């Protein structure tokens, strides 16, 4: 038996086409494009989100990244990578479902 902890994500599987309808917290994410070149390539796990920010835990610590003007790549639990325009994520998570 391995000493490594494994993460089990319960609930319905996330399809790439339905990502905006699902919770982002816990997903791996990287920044593909951003107005700030220092943010491009930043990767980590989504800890939380607000109306305009993704809070990401990176190797360098917790980062607050604006959603607007960026392109994010999320890695779904299935391993599939999905690019999302950050502008589509702006707003409270519970309101995003109503807009999409």
N, C-alpha and C positions, 0 to 999 in steps of 0.2 A: 504494500500500500504506500502510496506517495505521501510525502509531507506537504506537498503543495496544496494550497487552497484553491478550490474551483468556484467560479461564480455561475450560479444558475439563474437565468432570467425566465421568470414565469410570465404567463399571459400569452396572448396571441402572437404569432410570428409577425415580424414587421416586413412588409413587402416594400421594395424600393419606391413604388408608385404611391405608397401610403405613408411615407415617412413623416410628412407634415402633420398627420393626424395623431401621431404617437408621442409619447414622452421621450425627450432627448437625454434626460439625466441618466448617466451610466453608460452612454454610448461613447466609443472612441471617436475622436474628431481631429482633423488637421485643417489648417488654413491654407487654401490653394492660391487665393488672390486677396490682396488687401492694399488700401492706399498707403499703409505704413509697411515698407519692405521688411522691417524687423519682425513683423508678425507672420510673414509668408513662411510656411514650413513648420510653424509651431504646431505641436501635437500633444494630445493628452486625453483626459476623460472629462465629460461634461459633469460638473458637480451640481450646478444650478443654472437657472436662467431667469432673467427679469424681462421687462418690456423691451429693453434695447440691448441687453448684454447676455453673452454666454460666459459663465464662470467655469474655467477649465483648470483642472489639476494637471500640471506639466512636471517634467523632471526638475525644472527650475523654480517650482512653486506654483501658487495659485495665480491665474491671470484672468482679468476681466476684459473680455474682447467685445467691442461693439458688433452687433449683428449687421447693421447697415453697411453697404459698400463692400462686403466681403463675399467670397465664395468658400464654403466649407465642404469638406469631404467627411462624411460619416461612415463608420464601419458598422454594419448591422451585426447582430448576434450570429447570423448565418455566414458572416465573412464577406458579404457583398458590400462594395463601396458605392456610395451615392453622393453626388455633388449637389449642393443646394445653394441657391442664391440667398445670402443673408437677409436681403430685403424682404423675402417671403417669410422669414422667421420673426420679423419685428412685430411686437405686440405680446401681450400676456399669453402663455401657452394655451390656456383654456379658451381664449378668444380666437386663436389661430385656426382651430377646427371649424369655427363658424364662417371664417373668411374663405377658406380653401374650397 
